[in-house]
């Protein structure tokens, strides 16, 4: 039996390709009411007055809800009112909710709510937020409730400050003979998932709260709703069907809170709140922005000695997950390189921008853009080949991370092997920059990547297996199917362990927190690792039960039996066996005596040896392993118009072991696409009043069909010993190095240093012609 590594079709593929798959917004029973959000047209303003009189009189309107009577919310620090109170802090912030019989009625009534605002000075960038005299966005910062590891600076716009101190930075600079320093920045942007966010809620007569949501974190919804509103956790039931794209954006909890508030306002009736595209882009949390200063030092022969880093994160109006993003950026602040002396400050800054959610890669593509661009600058100053420079400084087993974790072959894999394979696939030796015509240049850029997971130290995952009378198995896991194919991978892991056909494993796609075992969150490329370990534990549980039951029937010690090929058999004489289907629901003897009933197995897995980061040094173990890789991009640019084509994008990832070839390739390719789109096209454009000027897909333009390069994906396999069959997380990693590799290719082509995203033709022209 060899199921691991095979390109097994996804378990939900039939539903999706036939259009029968059900997403959250597809559920619309007759008794459902509809909520419509009223949002702020200002980036920062005082709310003088809200007039709801016309709206509430409209036929079909059930309630109009404004702020002022709800608890503060926020996963890391509770600084966000669900509905704005007294003032708004970002363009698109929720100011009121209308609940009506139909969505059309709710929309019409929302347009009849009249709000008087008094504009306030705005904070339009992280560096502006840091300036003395900047408008203070949260005067009560020092009194907000927060979890461990959050370090706000009261009296400033610093929501949290993370410090990394490794080695002796002064010694590092003394040993450095060559150094470079540069600054980098980009604005916040959006996830642009095909399915906009949607939630509906109902409060039953017995007090039970039922929420259905397009979410990556149904169990976090349950936890936070209990915390915010004082509801017993057992009284909260959260359901999540298939999710139509998320990329981190649906890990935050927002519409679920609003749907619950709306339901409570209409005596517990079922109320749906669904974003239109503009609301999804600016009202719900988006993709974080960054301003970075990177200074690197090395010897004359190119050995890195020091890294001094300042990362100013655009945390938006409310901290929510941006604090965690700032922490994650600090954890892997240098890329996969051996650097003994590191000094990094990673600050989560309040601004008057939409607040961020996690974005695929969890602040790593952002950090890698700044760091990998500086690596190219330093290689140029040293007159060294950029790939050779990276190869010589690549981190290895025995080295330590910025947070002072000593790495092993299992925990870090092989960066150098990824670089060597990338060099072959992108034909690096043919030349980095080639003039192919009078006004046409082809160029290649590279980057190296790594990522661990800044994850809750007690994060866990559970799996339940139940047998059917035909010997097939039902697999239930709290992992949300967000398009990654993870639940199919779990079926493969189970099929491999039980040596049975994967077709006979039935996977429950719906997550229901009342009867589905908990999985922390479907984020951070952790689902396969954590749920996979839980699957293996559950498989061992059912194997033990099958052996014990078969031992009675086959009259042999359980330790002499094996389970596989849908049988339980004597290991030294497989002809002595009993089919699993004959005992999975109990065994009935000819006289009617019965042994056992339905076999039900369970397994859990909790991350081990994770620690919080030390406040002063950042020392600690934030995740179980680091996935590493090397990436490259080849472009062709017209030096007259600065328009360029993406020719080729290459990723080589140390995946540990490939569990499903096509799924792994698809995950990496999809992530590469997002990375190139983020690097080359996607951004929010803010005016001087912090209003988003392009919150529609007409003006916010991800890469379109026909603009894609040739994607090449290859894998290195250095098994992670404690992972299911040695597999490392890979869901995010294809994205991480793409913006940097794209910027490095264009910088090489134009012979300028590009320091801002997105890399539009206009930016290239301004940089080349104007030196900006």
ZAKE-513675 format. One line per 2 residues: for each residue x, y, z of C-alpha. Coordinates in steps of 0.1 Angstrom, whole numbers. Each point is the difference from the previous one (the first is absolute). Layout:
! residues N
X:Y:Z | ...
//
This chain:
! residues 772
0:0:0 | 16:33:-11
-25:29:3 | 24:26:14
14:20:-29 | -28:-9:-24
-21:28:-17 | -33:-11:15
-30:20:-11 | -14:23:26
-29:-13:20 | -22:30:-7
9:4:-36 | -32:-15:-14
-22:24:19 | 22:30:-11
3:-9:-37 | -38:-6:-3
-9:32:18 | -18:-19:28
24:11:27 | -16:21:27
16:31:14 | -12:22:29
-19:25:-22 | -18:-29:-18
-21:-7:32 | -31:22:1
-30:-15:18 | -33:18:-2
2:13:36 | 33:17:-6
4:38:5 | 28:20:-15
24:25:15 | 16:29:-20
30:18:13 | 2:38:0
36:10:-2 | 22:31:4
9:22:-30 | 29:15:21
33:-13:10 | -2:18:34
-29:20:13 | -21:7:30
-36:-12:-2 | -22:30:9
-34:-15:-6 | -17:-31:-15
-36:5:-12 | -17:-34:-5
-36:13:1 | -8:-4:-38
16:-34:-2 | -18:-15:30
-34:11:-14 | 4:-19:-33
-22:-30:-5 | 20:-33:5
27:16:22 | 3:-19:32
28:18:18 | 27:27:-4
30:-6:23 | 27:26:9
30:-2:22 | 5:8:37
-13:-31:18 | 23:-28:-11
33:-13:14 | 33:7:-16
13:-28:-22 | 34:-11:-14
18:-33:1 | 33:11:14
-11:33:16 | -35:12:5
0:34:-16 | -27:-1:-26
-37:8:5 | -21:-23:-23
-19:32:-11 | 18:33:2
-6:21:31 | 5:38:1
25:0:-29 | 11:-21:-30
36:-9:-5 | 0:-14:-35
-17:4:-34 | -26:-28:-1
-4:-4:38 | -35:-13:10
-22:28:15 | -34:-17:0
-18:-32:-11 | -35:-1:-15
-20:-32:4 | -28:-6:-25
-22:-26:-16 | 20:1:-33
35:11:-9 | -15:26:-24
-20:15:28 | 30:1:23
21:17:-27 | -27:26:-6
-4:7:37 | 37:2:5
1:28:-26 | -25:19:21
21:2:31 | 15:35:3
33:4:19 | 17:32:8
38:-2:3 | 28:24:9
32:-10:-17 | 31:-4:21
37:0:-10 | 11:-34:-14
30:-22:4 | 7:-12:-35
31:-22:4 | 19:-19:27
29:25:0 | -25:28:4
-15:-18:30 | 35:-1:16
6:37:-3 | -1:23:31
-34:18:0 | -18:-25:-22
-37:-3:7 | -5:-26:28
-24:-26:-13 | -5:-19:33
2:21:31 | -9:-29:22
27:-23:-14 | 13:-7:35
-33:-13:13 | -10:-25:-27
-2:-37:8 | 27:-20:-17
15:-34:-1 | 35:-10:10
27:11:-25 | -17:33:-9
21:31:9 | -18:33:-7
17:34:6 | -27:22:16
0:36:-11 | 12:-10:-35
-14:-16:-31 | 21:-32:7
-25:-28:5 | 28:-25:8
38:0:-2 | 19:-32:-7
38:-1:6 | 25:-25:-14
34:1:15 | 25:-27:-10
37:1:5 | 17:34:3
-9:24:-27 | 30:23:8
23:-29:-5 | -17:-9:-32
6:35:-14 | 36:-1:11
5:-32:-20 | -18:14:-30
22:14:-28 | -28:7:-24
-36:12:7 | -31:12:-17
-31:17:13 | -33:7:-17
-37:7:6 | -30:-18:-14
-38:5:1 | -34:-10:-13
-36:8:8 | -26:-23:14
-20:-20:-26 | -26:-27:-2
-4:-38:0 | -24:1:-30
-15:-34:8 | -27:-11:-25
-26:-5:28 | -6:31:20
-4:-4:38 | -34:-11:12
-14:-9:34 | -35:-7:15
-11:-4:35 | -30:-11:21
-6:0:37 | -24:-29:9
-26:2:27 | 21:-22:23
29:25:-2 | 20:-20:-25
19:22:-25 | 4:-15:-35
24:17:-25 | 8:-11:-35
30:18:-16 | 24:-1:-28
30:-2:23 | 34:-16:5
-5:-1:37 | -34:-13:12
14:-10:34 | 15:34:5
-34:15:-8 | -14:-21:28
27:10:24 | -1:37:-7
-38:3:0 | -1:-16:34
27:24:13 | -16:31:-15
-36:-6:10 | 3:-23:30
-18:-29:-17 | 8:-35:13
22:-16:-27 | -22:-31:0
-29:22:-11 | 18:12:-31
-2:-21:-32 | 20:11:-30
-3:-16:-35 | 23:5:-29
-8:-15:-34 | 24:2:-30
19:33:-2 | 5:17:-33
35:13:5 | 14:16:31
38:5:-1 | 0:10:37
-27:26:-3 | -27:-23:15
21:-8:30 | -12:32:17
-33:2:18 | -22:30:-10
-32:-7:-19 | -8:-28:25
-2:26:28 | -22:23:-21
-23:-28:-10 | -4:-9:37
-7:36:10 | -26:3:-29
-17:-32:11 | -2:11:36
-16:33:-11 | -29:-19:-16
-7:-25:28 | 24:-27:-12
-13:-4:-35 | 23:-12:-28
19:29:-15 | 26:-2:-28
27:26:-6 | 18:-3:-33
27:23:-14 | -3:15:-34
34:3:-17 | 8:35:12
-8:-9:36 | 21:-31:-3
29:21:-11 | -1:28:25
-25:-7:28 | 13:-35:8
37:-4:7 | 25:-1:-28
37:-5:-7 | 25:19:22
24:27:-13 | 36:5:10
28:26:2 | 34:-16:6
36:11:5 | 26:-28:-6
37:3:7 | 23:-29:-7
37:-5:6 | 24:-26:-12
37:-8:-5 | 17:8:-33
-4:-36:-10 | -37:1:5
-7:-16:34 | -29:17:17
8:14:35 | -27:24:10
-36:9:-7 | -17:31:14
-37:2:-8 | -29:23:6
-34:-13:-11 | -29:25:3
-33:-19:-7 | -31:18:-11
-23:-15:26 | -29:21:-10
-26:14:23 | -2:-30:23
26:-25:10 | -19:-34:-3
25:-23:-18 | 25:27:-10
18:-4:33 | 5:-37:-8
11:9:-35 | 26:24:14
12:-29:23 | 2:-24:-29
20:24:-21 | 25:4:29
3:-38:5 | 14:-6:-35
13:35:-6 | 32:-9:-19
-11:-26:-25 | 18:-35:1
35:12:6 | 26:-5:27
5:33:18 | 15:1:34
-9:36:10 | -36:12:-5
-17:32:13 | -36:2:-11
-29:22:12 | -34:-10:-15
-27:25:9 | -37:-3:-6
-12:35:-7 | -35:14:1
-10:20:-31 | -33:11:-15
0:-28:-25 | -22:-32:-1
14:-24:26 | 17:-32:-12
-7:-37:2 | 26:-27:-6
11:-2:-37 | 14:-31:-15
36:-2:12 | -9:19:32
23:30:-4 | 28:-21:-15
-3:12:-36 | 0:35:13
32:-4:20 | 17:-21:-27
-7:28:-26 | 20:24:21
27:-24:11 | 6:-18:-33
2:33:-19 | 27:11:24
18:-34:-5 | 2:8:-37
13:35:7 | 27:-14:23
9:-27:-26 | 4:28:-26
22:20:23 | 22:-30:7
1:-8:-38 | -14:-35:8
-25:-21:-18 | -33:4:18
-7:-38:1 | 35:-8:11
-2:26:28 | -32:-16:12
14:-35:-2 | 31:9:20
-21:16:28 | -29:-25:0
-11:-12:35 | 8:-36:8
-7:-26:28 | 19:11:31
-5:37:-7 | -25:20:21
-30:21:-11 | -5:37:9
-20:-13:30 | 30:-22:10
-15:-34:-9 | 27:-25:-9
-9:-16:-33 | 2:-37:-10
-2:-16:-34 | -35:-10:9
-11:35:10 | 16:21:-28
6:-22:-31 | 25:10:-27
1:35:-13 | 32:-6:-20
-16:-29:-19 | -30:22:-9
24:27:-13 | 19:-25:-21
-32:-14:-16 | -13:36:-6
32:8:-18 | -6:-29:-24
-37:7:-6 | 3:37:-7
32:-5:-21 | 18:25:21
34:-6:-16 | -14:13:-34
2:35:15 | -21:21:24
-5:29:-24 | -1:-4:-38
-8:27:-26 | -22:-18:-26
-8:31:-21 | 6:37:-3
-26:8:27 | -6:-34:15
18:-16:30 | -5:-34:16
10:-3:36 | -2:-25:29
-3:6:37 | 2:-24:29
-8:-2:37 | 2:-26:28
-28:-6:24 | -8:-16:34
-30:0:23 | -10:-14:34
-33:6:17 | -6:24:28
-27:-22:15 | -18:-3:33
22:-21:22 | -30:-22:9
-13:-3:-35 | -16:-35:-6
-19:-20:-25 | -24:-29:4
-14:-27:-23 | -28:-25:3
-3:-32:-21 | -32:-20:-2
-5:-32:-19 | -29:-8:-23
-14:-36:-3 | 18:-4:-34
34:6:16 | 3:35:-13
10:29:23 | -14:34:7
27:26:8 | -10:31:20
25:28:6 | -4:37:9
23:10:-29 | -20:23:-23
2:-8:-37 | 11:34:-14
12:-13:-33 | 33:-16:12
-11:-36:-4 | 10:-7:36
-29:-23:8 | 9:-21:-30
36:-2:13 | -13:-11:34
-19:-28:-18 | 32:-10:-17
19:-1:33 | -27:-22:15
-2:-23:-31 | 38:-4:1
0:-9:37 | -29:-25:-2
12:-13:-35 | -35:5:-14
-14:16:-32 | -3:38:5
-34:-3:-18 | -13:-17:30
7:30:23 | -28:25:1
9:34:12 | -24:24:16
5:34:-15 | -24:20:22
15:11:34 | -25:1:28
16:9:33 | -26:-20:19
10:-34:-14 | 33:6:-20
32:-3:21 | 18:33:3
28:11:-23 | 16:33:12
-2:19:-33 | 4:-9:-36
30:24:-4 | 38:1:1
5:-31:-22 | -7:-20:32
-31:-20:-10 | 18:-30:-16
26:-2:28 | -23:3:30
-31:-17:-14 | 22:-26:-17
15:-9:33 | -35:-3:15
-10:-22:-29 | 29:-24:7
-9:-1:37 | -36:-7:-8
11:-27:-25 | 21:-17:27
-31:1:22 | -22:-19:-25
29:-24:-8 | 2:-9:37
-38:-5:2 | -1:-21:-32
28:-22:13 | -16:-5:34
-33:-9:-16 | 16:-23:-26
21:-17:26 | -32:-14:16
-12:-13:-34 | 32:-13:-14
12:-13:33 | 34:16:-2
18:26:21 | -7:36:-11
38:5:-4 | 2:-27:-26
-26:18:-22 | 4:26:-28
-26:23:-15 | 0:8:-37
-16:-6:-34 | -34:2:18
9:-31:21 | 13:-9:34
24:-29:-6 | 26:-21:18
34:15:-9 | 17:-33:-5
-29:-16:-19 | -22:26:-18
-23:-27:-12 | -14:1:36
-20:32:0 | -33:17:3
-13:29:-21 | -2:33:18
-36:5:-11 | -10:-32:19
12:15:33 | -3:38:-5
-35:0:14 | 5:-29:23
2:-37:-7 | -30:-24:2
7:-37:7 | -23:-26:-16
-19:-4:32 | -7:37:2
26:10:26 | 15:34:-9
34:15:7 | 2:38:0
-17:27:-20 | 10:27:-24
37:8:2 | 6:37:7
36:13:1 | 13:33:11
34:18:1 | 13:34:10
33:18:-4 | 13:31:18
31:18:-10 | 29:-6:23
28:21:14 | -14:33:-14
8:30:21 | -8:37:0
26:25:-10 | 21:17:27
-11:37:1 | 35:14:0
19:-24:-23 | -27:-18:-20
15:-34:9 | -24:-29:-2
-14:-27:-22 | -29:13:-20
-7:-30:-22 | 8:-36:-6
21:3:-32 | 12:22:-28
-9:-7:-36 | 27:14:-23
3:6:-37 | 15:20:-29
-20:19:-26 | 7:19:-33
-19:21:-25 | 10:8:-36
-15:31:-17 | 2:18:-33
-3:38:0 | -4:27:-26
23:28:10 | -20:26:-19
-34:-7:17 | 12:-18:32
-27:-26:-7 | 13:-35:8
-11:-36:-5 | 3:-28:26
18:-28:-19 | 8:-26:26
-5:-4:38 | 19:-29:18
-3:-14:35 | 20:-27:16
-14:-8:35 | 14:-25:25
-34:-16:6 | 14:-28:22
-20:-26:-18 | -26:4:-27
-34:-13:11 | -20:8:-31
20:11:-30 | -26:20:-19
-15:16:31 | 35:11:11
8:14:-34 | -33:18:-1
4:15:34 | 35:14:-9
-11:13:-34 | -31:17:15
21:16:26 | 26:11:-26
-28:17:-19 | -12:19:31
36:11:7 | 6:13:-35
-34:18:1 | 8:16:33
35:9:-11 | -10:13:-34
-35:13:0 | -20:1:33
-2:29:24 | -24:23:16
2:36:-11 | -6:25:29
-8:37:-4 | 12:26:25
-30:-8:22 | 8:-38:2
-29:-9:-22 | 5:-31:-23
-5:12:-36 | 0:-34:-17
-23:-24:20 | -13:-18:-31
14:-27:-23 | -2:25:-29
26:22:16 | 17:-25:23
15:-24:-26 | 15:-34:9
18:-19:-27 | -25:-9:-27
-3:-30:-23 | 26:2:-27
25:19:21 | 14:-31:18
35:-13:-5 | 11:-36:-4
0:-14:34 | 26:-26:10
-2:-18:33 | 25:-25:14
5:-15:34 | 29:-10:22
-8:-27:26 | 17:2:34
-25:-17:22 | -12:16:32
3:-28:25 | -30:9:22
-24:8:-30 | -25:-24:-16
22:-20:-24 | 26:27:2
-20:28:-18 | 6:37:7
-25:27:-3 | -1:15:-35
-34:19:-3 | 15:35:2
36:-4:-11 | -4:5:-38
-10:36:7 | 27:11:23
29:7:-23 | -19:11:-31
-2:38:6 | 37:0:8
10:-21:-30 | -21:22:-23
15:31:14 | 35:-14:-3
-6:-10:-36 | -13:35:-9
28:17:19 | 25:-20:-19
-17:8:-33 | -2:37:5
32:3:21 | -17:19:27
-10:-9:36 | -37:-5:3
-13:5:36 | -37:3:-3
-30:-22:-9 | -19:-6:-21
24:0:-29 | -21:17:-26
14:15:-32 | -6:34:14
21:-7:30 | 28:-14:-22
-1:31:-21 | 1:23:30
29:-19:15 | 20:-2:-32
-7:35:-13 | -5:19:32
21:-18:25 | -28:-4:25
//
